Amino acid sequence: MFTRTAIALMLACTCVQAGQIVFSKQPIDPANPTNLTKVFKAGDPIYALLIADRPWRALLKAQDQTEVKLMVFMEAPSGRDYQYITMKTPAAIDSKTLLLDIAPEPARMRTYTDPAYEYGEGRGYRKIGPIAFTYTLGQLEPGKHEIAFSAKHFDEIYAAGTITIEGPDFARYTALHEQVKAAEAANARMPEAKMVDKAMEATMRKLLANAGWPTVVRLVIVDKDWWLDRASGGNSPIVSRHIEAAAAAKDTDGSYFYKNCTFHQRKLITGGFGPLELTNQGMKRKIAAANINK
């Protein structure tokens, strides 16, 4: 692992080295990172490349795993964004690099269209990557700011880098945030089904109908098993269990959407669990009709 001091020394160098995150105003070729810079003006496109000293599989001790999670951070005066990026293919896990769009031109965005990666959601249901990053950049006050990026686990830093960005107005990133969301929605897919239980799915559909939903056109259970809820963590008594499903329906304007919804069963004094309850409806996400069953 690299210490913070070692990474700071590497970042002072203009060459590309392991342990860095490098940046450009153009999409970066991982095999030949060129046109790199650490200095940006407000409104510039921003692309990044994470470069580790060993494959992610080795760094994250994931020798036998088929999916690996890497926590990525952006720290700015206007906010802190962090969430996991899940690598879902052997090629991604065995790589030493990771492309990271920060404020991309929508037509050149690669982050959310690559099925080898899954991007977790942080504050405000904003997906890590350009959706979260452009939102935070758009909140910056006029002036010059330092923005830090890192991939790390507690004090173990796998890659890090810092840019400066300056300007009288950062509203361009607010507009870009909406453009990126629209581009991501055009490619949106339903989450993968991790469990199939037709009886429970039918009950979930009824609960959604009772909650005022229009006809559900597709529903998938996205947890592979129940999560147990304890009174105060640890080994305290189990009070309920919950499971998540994604449901898609037609909206009032004729477009389609889906939400990740949570369902609970409360623990009974008999030792079993009570009837299924709809306890949370997540953010409404637009999805193209043609993508619902993909």
N, C-alpha and C positions, 0 to 999 in steps of 0.2 A: 504494500500500500504506500501511497505517497503522503507525506506530512504536509500540513498547510504551508510550511516554509518552502518546501521543495516545489510545490505547485506554484507558489508566488514567484520563485526564481524562474521557473519554466515559462510562466506567462510574460515575463519581461523579455523573453526571446521572441524574435519574429519567425523562427523556424517552427515546424510542426513536430511535436513530440508526444509520446504517450503521457496520459494524465491531463491532457488539455481538452478544452472545448474551444474550437476555432470558429470564426464568424466570417460572413461575406454578405455583400449586397446582391449576390447571385447564387442560385442553387449550387451546392458543392458536390463535386465528384469525390467519393471516399477514396478512390484509388489514386487521385491526383488533386489534392486540395490546393486551389490557386485563387488569386484575387481576394486574399484574406485581409481583413481589417478589424480593428477594435473600436473604430470611431464612426459614429453615425449621426446624421441629421434627422430631426423629427420628420417622419413620413417615409424615410428610406425603407425599402424591403430589407428584412433581416433573416438570414439562414445560418444554421449552425451544424457542426459535426462533433460528436463526442468521440474521443480517441482514448481507449484504455490500453494498459500495458500488457494485458492478457485477455483471452476470450472471456466474455461475460459468464460463460458456464463455469470457468475456473474461479473467477472473482466472486461469484455469487454462490459457489459451492453447490452447483446444480448438476452433478455428474449424470444422474439417472432421471432427471426431470424433463418433461415434454413442454412445460411452460415455465418461464422465469420472469419475475417481476423486478424492475429497476426503478428506484425512486428518483425522480428528477425535480429540481428546484429552480425557481426564478425568484430572486429577491430584489425588489425595487423600492424606492421611497413611497410609491403609491400602493404597495401591497406585496404579499408573499404568496406565490403559487407553488404547490407541490402535490404530486400524486404519482402513482405507479404507472409505468409503461410495461405491458406484458409482452414478452417475446414468445411467439407461438410456433416457430418452426426451428428445426435444427440449424439451418443456415444463420438465422438471426441470433440464436443462443451462442453459436460457436464463433460469431464475429467479434472483432475487437472495436468496432465502430457502431455508431448509431446516428442517423440523420435526424435532425430536429428542426422543423420549420418553426420560426418564431413569429415573424410578421411577413409571410410570403405573399407574392402576387397570387391571387386565387387560382389562375390558370396554371401556375407552376408549383402549386402545393402538392406535396407527396405524402404528407404525414398521415392523413386519415384514409387514404385509399389503398394502403398496403395491407393485405390480409395477414401478413406476418406479425403485425403488431396490434395491440389493443390498448387504448388510451383511457385511463381512469378519470373520473370526475372529481373535482375539488369544490371549492367555494361556489355557491350559486349554481350548482349543477354544471359548471363550466369544465369542459373536457381539457385535460392537460395538453399542452401544445399550443397552436396558434389561437384557438378560441380563448383559452385563459390568458395567454400572453398578450394578445392585442387588447383585450379588455383592460388589463393592468397598465399597459403602456398608454392607453387612451386617458387614463386618470392622472397622468403626470402633470405637474405644474410647469409653466414656462421656465426655461433655464437649462442648466447642464446637470445631467444625472449619471450616476454609476449604477449599472445593472449587473448583478452577479448570477451566474448559472452554475449548477453543479449536479452531479450524480453521486449520491453518497448513501451510506448507511451509518447513522450516528456519526462517529468521528472518522470512519473509513471513507475517504474521498477517492472515487474511482476516476473522475474527470471534473475539471473546473475551469471556468473562464469568466472574464469580465469585459463588458463594453462600456463606452461612454456614449451618451446620446444627448443632443442639444437642439433647442429650438424654441420659438416663441409660442408654438401651438401644437399640441399633440392630438388634435381632433381627427387627423387622418387615420390614426389607429382605431378610433371609435368607429369610423365608417368601414374600415377594413375588417373589424370584428364582425360586423353584420354580413359583410360579403363572404367571409370565411365560414360563418355559420350556414349561410345559404348554400355554399359549395359543398360543405360537409353533409347537409341534409339531402342534397341531390344524390349522394352515394350511400345514404344511411341504410343499414340492414337491421332486421330484428336480431336481438341477442340469440345465441345458440341455446337450444333446449338441452338441459343437463339431466332432466328427469321426465319420464312420460307416465302420467297417471290420469287416465281419462275421467275417472269419477271425480277426482279432485279438481281437474280442469273445468268440468261441468259446474261444480259448485262455485268456483271462482267466477265463471261467466255470470252466474245468477247474482252473486254479490255485486259485481260491477253494474249489472242492469238495475239492481235495487239502489245503487248509488247515483243513478241518472245517466249512465253511459248509453250511447247509441249501440247498435248491434256490434258486438266484437267479431271482427273478421278473422283474427288469428290470436291465439294465446299460447305461450310457451313457458314452462317452468324453468327458470334459469339457475336455480340452485340444485346441486346434485343430491342434497339431503337437507333435513331440517337443521336449523340453528337453535340451540337451547339458550333460554334467557334465565339468568339467575337473579335472585333478589339483590345481591350486592357483589356479584363477581366471585371469583375463587371457587370454593366448594360449597357456597351457600345454596339453599334450596332452589330447585328449578320452579319458576313461576309460570312459564309459558314456553312455547317454541314458535319459530316463524320461518317462513319460506318466501322467496321472491318469484314473481312471474312478470313477464312482459306481455302486454295486451295492445292490439292495434284495432283501430276503429275509424270510421269515416266521420270527419268533422262537419260542422254546420255549413261551412263554405264549400263543401265538396272535396276538399283535400283530405289526406289521411294523416294520422298521427299514431304514436304509441307511447305508453308510459310503463315504467317499471313500478310495479305495485307490490306492497308487502302484505302478507296474510299471516295472522296469528291464530294459535289455538291455546287457550288458557289451561293451566294444570288444574285438575279436579282433585278433591280430597280423596277420591277413590283411587287415585294414582294414575288414571288415564288423562286424556286431553279432551277439552270441550269442542264445540262446533267451530268451524273455520270462520274467521272474521276478517274483513278488509280493514286494515289499520293505517295504511299510508298509500297515497298516490303520488308518484314522483313527477318530475318535470315533463310537460308535454313536448314531445319531439316529433317534428314533421318527418314523414317518410313517403317516398313515391309509391304509388299503388303497385307499380311493376316490381318493386323491391320487397314487398311484404312477405312473399313466400320464398325468397332467395336464401 
